Amino acid sequence: MKLVPLTPELKPVKYPYYRSPAACGFVSPAADYLQETLSLDQLLIRHPAATFFARAQGQSMEGAGIFNEDILIIDRSLTPKSGDVVIALLDGELIVKRLVYRGSKPVLQSENPDYPPIVLDSEQNLDVWGVVTEVVHRLR
């Protein structure tokens, strides 16, 4: 997995944004197509100084909408809670999993039935680096 730091000193770029939603069903003839601008930095990154990117590798998180080669946006300032998708260092290996608790035991859950959950024991070393807040998924 390749980590890419965010460079907070870059000025956000604003792109054209059409306020009317893009219909995935029936088109509304009364839609208002007023053009505004939208900064992807402002939309996707809540805490720039604590944010970094990583590229996903593998199929274990496909059920969460994370596919091989997707870009993950990770926020280090968030406290991980049960149900969050996290990026963590487990015994020296960087992994992305859903953090859940069974009782008081943390479990790293895959989102693909082909990959069993990782039930942590006291001898394993887990260091959660951050919470995955967004996924950039390329369609083409």
C-alpha positions as CSV (number, residue, x, y, z in Angstrom):
1,M,0.0,0.0,0.0
2,K,1.4,3.4,-1.0
3,L,0.9,6.3,1.3
4,V,0.5,9.8,-0.1
5,P,0.6,12.8,2.2
6,L,-1.7,15.7,1.7
7,T,0.0,19.0,1.0
8,P,-2.1,21.6,3.0
9,E,-0.3,24.6,1.6
10,L,-1.9,24.0,-1.9
11,K,-4.8,26.3,-2.6
12,P,-8.1,24.3,-3.2
13,V,-9.2,24.3,-6.9
14,K,-12.8,25.0,-7.5
15,Y,-14.6,23.1,-10.3
16,P,-18.0,23.7,-12.0
17,Y,-20.8,22.3,-10.0
18,Y,-24.4,22.0,-11.1
19,R,-26.8,22.2,-8.2
20,S,-29.4,20.1,-9.8
21,P,-28.9,16.4,-9.1
22,A,-28.0,14.1,-12.0
23,A,-31.1,11.9,-12.4
24,C,-30.5,8.1,-12.3
25,G,-34.2,7.5,-12.9
26,F,-36.8,9.9,-14.5
27,V,-35.6,13.4,-15.5
28,S,-37.3,16.3,-13.9
29,P,-38.3,18.9,-16.5
30,A,-38.4,21.7,-13.9
31,A,-34.8,21.2,-12.8
32,D,-32.7,24.3,-11.9
33,Y,-29.3,24.0,-13.6
34,L,-27.6,27.0,-11.9
35,Q,-23.8,26.5,-12.1
36,E,-21.8,27.0,-8.9
37,T,-18.3,25.9,-8.0
38,L,-17.2,23.1,-5.8
39,S,-13.8,22.4,-4.2
40,L,-13.0,18.7,-3.8
41,D,-10.7,19.5,-1.0
42,Q,-13.5,21.2,0.9
43,L,-16.0,18.4,0.1
44,L,-13.7,15.4,1.0
45,I,-11.2,16.7,3.5
46,R,-12.4,17.8,6.9
47,H,-9.0,18.1,8.7
48,P,-6.3,18.9,6.1
49,A,-3.4,18.8,8.6
50,A,-4.4,15.3,9.8
51,T,-5.3,13.8,6.4
52,F,-3.3,11.5,4.1
53,F,-4.1,9.2,1.1
54,A,-3.3,5.6,0.5
55,R,-4.0,3.3,-2.4
56,A,-6.0,0.2,-1.6
57,Q,-4.7,-3.2,-2.7
58,G,-6.7,-6.5,-2.8
59,Q,-10.3,-7.5,-2.7
60,S,-11.0,-7.9,1.1
61,M,-13.0,-4.7,1.4
62,E,-15.1,-4.8,-1.8
63,G,-18.3,-5.1,0.3
64,A,-17.6,-1.7,1.8
65,G,-17.1,-0.2,-1.7
66,I,-13.3,-0.3,-1.6
67,F,-11.8,-1.9,-4.6
68,N,-8.2,-2.7,-5.7
69,E,-6.3,0.5,-6.7
70,D,-8.9,2.9,-5.1
71,I,-7.6,5.9,-3.3
72,L,-8.5,6.1,0.3
73,I,-8.7,9.4,2.2
74,I,-7.7,8.8,5.8
75,D,-8.2,11.2,8.8
76,R,-5.8,10.7,11.7
77,S,-7.6,13.2,13.9
78,L,-10.7,11.0,14.3
79,T,-10.9,8.5,17.2
80,P,-11.7,5.1,15.7
81,K,-15.0,3.6,16.9
82,S,-16.7,0.3,16.3
83,G,-17.9,0.1,12.7
84,D,-15.3,2.5,11.3
85,V,-13.1,1.4,8.4
86,V,-9.5,2.0,9.5
87,I,-6.0,1.8,8.2
88,A,-3.8,0.1,10.7
89,L,-0.4,-1.5,11.2
90,L,-0.9,-5.1,12.4
91,D,2.3,-6.9,13.4
92,G,4.2,-4.7,10.8
93,E,1.7,-5.1,8.0
94,L,-0.4,-2.2,6.8
95,I,-4.0,-3.2,6.4
96,V,-7.5,-1.7,5.8
97,K,-10.4,-3.4,7.7
98,R,-13.6,-2.6,9.5
99,L,-13.0,-2.2,13.3
100,V,-15.7,-4.0,15.3
101,Y,-15.8,-5.1,18.9
102,R,-16.9,-8.5,20.2
103,G,-17.4,-7.7,23.9
104,S,-14.2,-5.8,24.7
105,K,-12.1,-7.5,22.0
106,P,-11.3,-5.6,18.9
107,V,-11.8,-7.5,15.6
108,L,-10.7,-6.5,12.2
109,Q,-13.4,-7.5,9.8
110,S,-13.1,-7.9,6.1
111,E,-16.0,-7.0,3.8
112,N,-15.6,-10.0,1.6
113,P,-16.8,-13.5,2.8
114,D,-13.6,-15.0,1.3
115,Y,-11.5,-13.3,4.0
116,P,-12.0,-14.4,7.7
117,P,-12.1,-11.8,10.4
118,I,-8.9,-11.1,12.4
119,V,-9.6,-11.6,16.1
120,L,-6.8,-9.9,17.9
121,D,-5.0,-11.6,20.8
122,S,-2.8,-10.0,23.5
123,E,0.4,-10.9,21.6
124,Q,-0.5,-9.0,18.4
125,N,0.5,-5.4,18.0
126,L,-2.2,-3.2,16.5
127,D,-1.5,0.5,15.7
128,V,-4.5,2.3,14.1
129,W,-3.2,5.0,11.9
130,G,-6.5,6.6,11.0
131,V,-10.1,6.3,9.9
132,V,-11.0,6.0,6.2
133,T,-13.5,8.7,5.5
134,E,-13.7,8.7,1.7
135,V,-12.9,6.5,-1.2
136,V,-12.0,7.7,-4.7
137,H,-13.1,5.0,-7.1
138,R,-12.3,5.3,-10.7
139,L,-14.9,4.1,-13.2
140,R,-12.7,4.2,-16.3
